[in-house]
Amino acid sequence: MTTTKVAITVDSELLAELDKLVREQVFPNRSKAFQEAMADTLTRRRRRRLAEECAKLDAVAEQKLAEEGMVEELDAWPAY
């Protein structure tokens, strides 16, 4: 993975808490801690957006679309 150095401004209390985690070897260094935090945040945001979009769907209409054209196909399926 290619990395890029950036400068950020961080609340002093958050940085102190992060440094404590580095001292406790939860993270090897600040950079790794920030990378993991950003990755987790971005993943949560993507999942939340997907969930929000899914919530907009009409389940009945989606079911009808899924079943559309399958009547003929279902007849060809073996009975269980």
C-alpha atoms as a printed R data frame, in Angstrom:
   type eleno elety resid chain resno       x       y       z
1  ATOM     1    CA   MET     A     1   0.000   0.000   0.000
2  ATOM     2    CA   THR     A     2   1.303   3.443  -0.904
3  ATOM     3    CA   THR     A     3   1.269   5.905   1.960
4  ATOM     4    CA   THR     A     4   1.220   9.698   1.998
5  ATOM     5    CA   LYS     A     5   2.325  11.907   4.831
6  ATOM     6    CA   VAL     A     6  -0.282  14.448   6.008
7  ATOM     7    CA   ALA     A     7  -0.407  17.035   8.764
8  ATOM     8    CA   ILE     A     8  -3.536  17.150  10.936
9  ATOM     9    CA   THR     A     9  -4.713  19.011  13.986
10 ATOM    10    CA   VAL     A    10  -5.894  16.832  16.866
11 ATOM    11    CA   ASP     A    11  -7.512  17.613  20.190
12 ATOM    12    CA   SER     A    12  -4.872  17.352  22.934
13 ATOM    13    CA   GLU     A    13  -6.943  14.985  25.063
14 ATOM    14    CA   LEU     A    14  -7.563  12.643  22.132
15 ATOM    15    CA   LEU     A    15  -3.873  12.643  21.306
16 ATOM    16    CA   ALA     A    16  -2.963  11.863  24.913
17 ATOM    17    CA   GLU     A    17  -5.375   8.941  24.872
18 ATOM    18    CA   LEU     A    18  -3.940   7.729  21.587
19 ATOM    19    CA   ASP     A    19  -0.378   8.023  22.885
20 ATOM    20    CA   LYS     A    20  -1.381   5.916  25.879
21 ATOM    21    CA   LEU     A    21  -2.571   3.186  23.510
22 ATOM    22    CA   VAL     A    22   0.736   3.372  21.661
23 ATOM    23    CA   ARG     A    23   2.661   3.073  24.949
24 ATOM    24    CA   GLU     A    24   0.518   0.058  25.856
25 ATOM    25    CA   GLN     A    25   1.423  -1.384  22.446
26 ATOM    26    CA   VAL     A    26  -2.183  -1.525  21.274
27 ATOM    27    CA   PHE     A    27  -0.833   0.231  18.170
28 ATOM    28    CA   PRO     A    28   2.778   0.259  17.027
29 ATOM    29    CA   ASN     A    29   2.687   4.029  16.423
30 ATOM    30    CA   ARG     A    30   0.409   7.025  15.922
31 ATOM    31    CA   SER     A    31   0.269   6.597  12.170
32 ATOM    32    CA   LYS     A    32  -1.038   3.052  12.415
33 ATOM    33    CA   ALA     A    33  -3.626   4.131  14.998
34 ATOM    34    CA   PHE     A    34  -4.897   6.926  12.739
35 ATOM    35    CA   GLN     A    35  -4.966   4.612   9.715
36 ATOM    36    CA   GLU     A    36  -7.066   2.044  11.567
37 ATOM    37    CA   ALA     A    37  -9.391   4.707  12.957
38 ATOM    38    CA   MET     A    38  -9.944   6.207   9.513
39 ATOM    39    CA   ALA     A    39 -10.488   2.808   7.910
40 ATOM    40    CA   ASP     A    40 -13.040   1.857  10.594
41 ATOM    41    CA   THR     A    41 -14.869   5.171  10.239
42 ATOM    42    CA   LEU     A    42 -15.040   4.960   6.456
43 ATOM    43    CA   THR     A    43 -16.267   1.359   6.589
44 ATOM    44    CA   ARG     A    44 -19.025   2.290   9.071
45 ATOM    45    CA   ARG     A    45 -20.083   5.223   6.881
46 ATOM    46    CA   ARG     A    46 -20.308   3.003   3.778
47 ATOM    47    CA   ARG     A    47 -22.360   0.408   5.661
48 ATOM    48    CA   ARG     A    48 -24.662   3.051   7.100
49 ATOM    49    CA   ARG     A    49 -25.233   4.537   3.657
50 ATOM    50    CA   LEU     A    50 -26.009   1.097   2.212
51 ATOM    51    CA   ALA     A    51 -28.451   0.424   5.060
52 ATOM    52    CA   GLU     A    52 -30.121   3.799   4.509
53 ATOM    53    CA   GLU     A    53 -30.530   3.095   0.802
54 ATOM    54    CA   CYS     A    54 -31.889  -0.387   1.481
55 ATOM    55    CA   ALA     A    55 -34.396   1.044   3.952
56 ATOM    56    CA   LYS     A    56 -35.834   3.170   1.130
57 ATOM    57    CA   LEU     A    57 -36.789   0.078  -0.863
58 ATOM    58    CA   ASP     A    58 -40.355  -1.210  -0.893
59 ATOM    59    CA   ALA     A    59 -40.083  -4.874   0.119
60 ATOM    60    CA   VAL     A    60 -43.307  -5.879  -1.673
61 ATOM    61    CA   ALA     A    61 -42.293  -4.172  -4.913
62 ATOM    62    CA   GLU     A    62 -38.797  -5.666  -4.724
63 ATOM    63    CA   GLN     A    63 -40.263  -9.141  -4.188
64 ATOM    64    CA   LYS     A    64 -42.509  -8.708  -7.237
65 ATOM    65    CA   LEU     A    65 -39.519  -7.646  -9.320
66 ATOM    66    CA   ALA     A    66 -37.498 -10.619  -8.091
67 ATOM    67    CA   GLU     A    67 -40.280 -13.041  -8.964
68 ATOM    68    CA   GLU     A    68 -41.153 -11.423 -12.284
69 ATOM    69    CA   GLY     A    69 -40.649 -13.864 -15.117
70 ATOM    70    CA   MET     A    70 -39.871 -16.736 -12.772
71 ATOM    71    CA   VAL     A    71 -43.277 -18.431 -13.011
72 ATOM    72    CA   GLU     A    72 -42.215 -20.400 -16.082
73 ATOM    73    CA   GLU     A    73 -38.842 -21.196 -14.533
74 ATOM    74    CA   LEU     A    74 -40.387 -22.383 -11.280
75 ATOM    75    CA   ASP     A    75 -42.519 -24.900 -13.140
76 ATOM    76    CA   ALA     A    76 -39.346 -26.468 -14.529
77 ATOM    77    CA   TRP     A    77 -37.737 -26.879 -11.107
78 ATOM    78    CA   PRO     A    78 -37.929 -30.348  -9.530
79 ATOM    79    CA   ALA     A    79 -40.289 -30.834  -6.599
80 ATOM    80    CA   TYR     A    80 -38.690 -31.456  -3.228
